[in-house]
Amino acid sequence: MKKIFYEKRGRRYYPVSEYDSNLIDGLPKGTHLVDVYPGGKSTRYNVDPNHAALIAAGRIAEEAMCQALRNASEIQPKTRALTPEQLAAWEHLIKVFGEDARCLSRASSRDIAEAGIRALQMEADKLMINASVRAAYDQFIMMCELSKDHSDAETR
């Protein structure tokens, strides 16, 4: 949305500033990292995504991700104190259902997804320690850059 702001001088209005939401919020082609925080926003342009490590770690880290997702989605105990009657009922529930019944609340979908991403990042970091994997990744990025330049020339 484009908006022009005017100032009145005498009997006439003169444009003094212009706001264009498409121009302000628009991003050029590429991968960008946008960090929004209270009181501000930071944008890093043309960040190289670590695709090779992500793909490799995703295939290798399947079990680690499943375990991280299971752990993050476990039901957690409530923080408020229980009355004596509730505590007695709670202990009876645990006696009947076993120790797994001690927990009642779950993590949010976001927390569970973040746990999976953290597990994936840890596996990717482990892979990148190996010099051969790092060299292969660097070659992969070089090929991506070469093909990106090539595809840009074809579209012009």
C-alpha positions in Angstrom: 0.0 0.0 0.0 1.4 3.4 -1.0 0.4 6.4 1.0 1.5 10.1 0.5 1.5 12.5 3.5 0.7 16.1 2.9 1.3 19.3 4.8 -0.9 22.3 4.6 0.8 25.6 3.8 -1.6 28.5 3.5 -4.5 27.2 1.4 -2.6 24.5 -0.4 -1.4 21.0 0.5 2.2 19.9 -0.4 3.5 16.3 -0.3 6.1 16.0 2.5 6.7 12.2 2.8 5.7 8.9 1.2 5.2 5.4 2.7 5.2 2.3 0.5 4.6 -0.9 2.5 5.7 -3.1 -0.4 9.0 -1.2 -0.6 9.6 -1.2 3.1 8.7 -4.9 3.7 9.9 -6.3 0.4 12.8 -8.6 0.2 15.0 -9.4 -2.8 15.3 -12.9 -4.2 17.3 -15.1 -1.9 17.4 -16.6 1.6 17.2 -14.1 4.3 17.2 -14.2 8.1 14.7 -11.9 9.8 14.9 -11.5 13.6 12.0 -9.6 15.2 12.3 -8.7 18.8 10.6 -6.2 21.2 11.5 -2.7 19.9 13.2 -3.7 16.7 13.9 -5.9 13.7 17.1 -7.2 12.2 17.5 -8.6 8.7 20.5 -10.4 7.3 20.3 -10.7 3.5 21.5 -13.6 1.3 22.3 -16.1 4.1 23.6 -19.3 2.7 21.3 -22.1 4.0 23.1 -25.3 5.0 21.1 -27.6 2.8 23.5 -30.4 2.5 24.0 -30.7 6.2 20.3 -30.4 6.8 19.5 -33.2 4.3 22.2 -35.5 5.6 21.4 -34.8 9.2 17.7 -35.3 8.6 18.4 -38.8 7.3 20.9 -39.7 10.0 19.1 -38.0 12.9 15.8 -39.6 12.4 16.0 -41.5 15.7 17.5 -38.6 17.6 14.7 -36.3 16.3 12.0 -38.9 17.2 13.5 -39.1 20.7 13.7 -35.3 21.0 10.0 -35.0 19.9 9.0 -37.7 22.3 10.8 -36.0 25.2 9.4 -32.6 24.3 5.8 -33.9 24.0 5.8 -35.7 27.4 3.1 -34.6 29.7 4.5 -32.3 32.4 3.3 -31.8 36.0 1.3 -28.7 36.8 3.0 -26.0 38.9 0.2 -25.1 41.2 -0.1 -26.9 44.6 -2.7 -29.6 45.1 -5.2 -29.7 48.0 -5.0 -32.7 50.3 -8.1 -34.2 48.6 -6.6 -33.7 45.2 -3.3 -35.1 46.3 -5.0 -38.2 47.6 -6.9 -38.6 44.3 -3.6 -38.0 42.5 -1.8 -40.7 44.5 -4.6 -43.1 43.8 -4.4 -42.3 40.0 -0.7 -43.0 40.1 -1.3 -46.3 42.0 -3.8 -47.4 39.4 -2.1 -46.2 36.2 1.6 -46.4 37.3 4.3 -43.7 37.5 3.6 -42.5 33.9 0.4 -40.9 35.2 2.3 -38.3 37.3 2.1 -35.8 34.5 -0.8 -33.9 33.0 0.2 -31.0 30.7 1.9 -31.2 27.4 4.4 -28.9 25.5 3.0 -26.8 22.7 3.4 -27.9 19.1 5.9 -25.1 18.6 8.1 -26.4 21.5 7.9 -29.9 20.1 8.9 -28.7 16.6 11.8 -26.6 18.1 13.0 -29.7 19.9 13.1 -31.6 16.6 14.9 -28.7 14.9 17.5 -28.5 17.7 18.1 -32.3 17.4 18.6 -31.8 13.7 21.0 -28.9 14.2 23.1 -30.9 16.7 23.3 -33.8 14.2 24.3 -31.4 11.4 27.0 -29.8 13.7 28.4 -33.3 14.4 28.6 -34.0 10.6 30.3 -30.7 9.9 33.2 -31.5 12.3 34.5 -34.1 9.8 36.8 -32.4 7.3 35.7 -34.6 4.4 32.0 -33.7 5.1 32.9 -30.1 5.3 34.8 -30.2 2.0 31.9 -32.0 0.4 29.5 -29.4 1.8 31.7 -26.5 0.4 31.6 -28.2 -3.0 27.9 -28.5 -2.7 27.5 -24.8 -1.9 29.8 -23.9 -4.8 27.6 -26.0 -7.2 24.5 -24.4 -5.8 26.0 -20.9 -6.4 27.1 -21.8 -9.9 23.6 -23.2 -10.8 21.9 -20.2 -9.2 24.0 -17.8 -11.3 23.2 -19.9 -14.4 19.5 -20.0 -13.8 19.4 -16.2 -13.2 21.0 -15.7 -16.6 18.4 -17.9 -18.3 15.5 -15.9 -16.8 16.7 -12.5 -18.0 
